[in-house]
Each structure stands twice: as structure tokens, then as C-alpha cells.
Amino acid sequence: MNGSWKKKPELLVPAGSLEVLKIACIYGADAVYIGGEVFGLRAKAKNFSRQDMEEGIRFAHMHGVRVHVTVNILAHNGDLSGIREYLKELSVLKPDALIIADPGVFTMARELCEGIDLHISTQANNTNYETFLFWHRLGAKRVVTARELSLQEITEIRRAVPPELEIETFVHGAMCISYSGRCLLSNFLAGRDANQGACTHPCRWKYSIVEETRPGEYMPVYENERGTYIFNSKDLCMVEHLPDLVDAGVDSMKIERRMKTALYVATVARTYRKALDDLFESREKYEQNMPWYREQISNCTYRLFTTGFFYGKPDENSQIYDSNTYVKEYTYLGFVEETAGDGRIRITQRNKFSVGEEVEIMKPDGQNLCAVVQEIRTLEGDQMESAPHPQMGLYVRLSQKAEVYDILRRKEMQQ
């Protein structure tokens, strides 16, 4: 396998804030997808103000990274006038693409956002090649596959649609119990509409059965020591199967989780970046480095992993599992925002750490360096033994050299 074998897919990485966008660009993304403060499906993410979006697009383009903006709610009548104004703003900001699920929104975007590519969200339930052809005829540049498709089905779609129509597929991150995310659980149980960006993730809650003649007597559906989570799916992870995705004709490999930390995004982006680059250098190198990919992916917060529907319909053992508890191996401490001439670095601290602690410096090129915290000072110069307050600006001296955009993390003891 070599670079001329097939086109290397784009690595598309989520960014829920300006900080995370910058980290994604530095740690290997070819493109990032972001949401504005309205009309996206991650209303609880920090999201981007107009000013942040303008800065983010400028930063990404300086680093050769494309920016896709989500406008993928299923719109009601009352949304349309606001969406029209928002699309006019986006036409000025000039992201590279808009991700859309609603045909009405698509029609307005085609009218108002000339020169910006239009992508069709997985939320539009794109499960067959006629649907892909339908959107292509309307002017879509790319269609995101429904998560329920197998690799065989994606291959069939690739053969049936024009080569200029791009296929985007989720390869890593949270799965949904409902068809391509079209879920009403949150609406029913919490009054918050998942299809308007306000999902409360009730599929992650713990459930029991109560029989009506025995109120207060909770009977488990199935449980272990961590509880009962009958709707909860494993996380998708396809880092071990990239050749199959390339063979199927996938143009863009998409990582899910726009609400995660910079540490999560950096870890997953860096791992998939190296895996893709290794694969297109040689199949042998990719297979030799597989233990490293597995180790790095396991370093971030995750549920147990699955290959989803790519190899056919999964059974309950491969898709649904019985624990809602995340596995957490590292805690995010912050990233290097500036280096000082005396060897100190400036960070905005995210979690508590102390002088004398061993931390890890995570670098974009794949290196992880162990270092000891030698000194902590406030920005005013006051010395501290520990940094207990999140979002506090600090100067830190470490026993190893750290550079701008390096991430500091601490390994946690597993019980």
C-alpha cells in the first residue's frame, strides 16, 4: 500500500470551543467541525460566538485546516427566520462547509451561502445510494452516512454515486440508540428536544422496573456492580480497521464528541492522524504500530469499544453493554499557552495539581514525556504549593521542556 493506492481520507475532528479548535488543528486534523451558538445539535457545548468563529476560521486556514459549521437542527416554522439571518452571517464568515439535515435549511443555504460547500448530516438518515444521488442533484458536495450502514453498503453507495460526491463516515466516538440520532427519549422524559440540540442523554441513565402493584420495589433489568444501563451503547472505535474504510471509498473519517475536552480531542486526533499516515506509508508500518494506537486511544476517557454496524448488525454483546461508567486514565491539566525565557510555561489550569507531582507532557508529534512539577506561581508571581482552582492562569516550571500547544495531563490510578 502506498500513497498512490487510494486517496487518503480527510480526518475530521470535533471542536466545541475555540481552544479545542486550535488543539485539533495542531494535533492532526485535516478539518474541524464546529457549531455556532444557535441551530446546531450540541446546544450544551460551549460553541462559538461570531467573534470566536471568525478567529477559529482564520486560525484553521493559517494551518491548512478546513472548517465545517453545523446548522443541522430539524427546523420548526419559528426557527426559519433566525436561520436565514444566521446563514447570512455565515456567508460573510466563509467557513469551508455547512453541515445540514433539514431540506428547508438546505434550500436557504444554497440560496444564501454561495461558495460554501453543503454537506448532508447523518441526521438526515442517509442509508442508500438513491438518497445520496438525490442530495447530489440538489447540489450537495458531501453526504454523511447513517451510522447503521455496513461497510458493504457504503461500498455499494460509492460505486453507485459520482466520484465527486464525497462520503463522510463516523469512525470514533459515542453511538446512539436511535436511528441516526432521531431520538425522542429526551423530549419525553425531560422536555428537551434532541433534534433541536438539547439532548439530555437519557440513554445513559440508570433504569429499573417497577411493577404497579408493588410501588417502591425496584427490580433490575440486568445489573452488575456498576448498575443497570439498558440503553447504553459502547463507543465506536475503528482505528484497527482503517484499511477497510479506505477500501469502501470513505472520503472523510469523522470523530464524534463536540462536547469533549482538549485532551480527549488531542489524543484521538493524534492517534488517528498517525494511523492514517502510517497506513499510507505502508500497511506493514500500520500493523506494526497497532499496539501504540490501542494504547493511546485507551489513554482518554471512553466507554468500552465496538465496531458498530460496519460488519453487520451487532448482537447485544458487541453493541450494548452493562456499565455507564467511563474509563478514565488521564486528567487534563491544561495546555501550554506561552513559554517564558526562564524555562517557565504559562497555562490556564483545568484540574488540581501540586509541586512535586509527576505529570505527562503530551506532544503533537506522538511523544509523551514524564516530568515533575518543580514550581507553580500565579501570574502576579506569588508562589504556590498547589493549584486548586480551575481556570486559573499560572506559570509552571517542569523538569522537562514543554512547548506551546503541548498538553499537560496526569495519569490516574485505576482501582
Secondary structure, DSSP 8 states (H G I E B T S, - for coil): --TTTS---EEEEE-SSHHHHHHHHHTT-SEEEEEBSSSSS-TTS--B-HHHHHHHHHHHHHTT-EEEEE------GGGHHHHHHHHHHHHHH--SEEEE--HHHHHHHHHH-TTSEEEE-GGG---SHHHHHHHHHHT-SEEE--TT--HHHHHHHHHHS-TTSEEEEEEEEE--SSGGG---HHHHHHS--GGGT----GGGS---EE-TTSTT-EE-SS-BTTB--TT-B-EEE-GGGHHHHHHTT-SEEEE--TTS-HHHHHHHHHHHHHHHHHHHH-HHHHHHTHHHHHHHHTTS-B--EE-TTTTS---HHHHB-S----B--EEEEEE--EE-TTSEEEEEE-S-EETT-EEEEE-TTS-EEEEEEEEEEETT--EESEE-STTEEEEEEESS---TT-EEEEE----
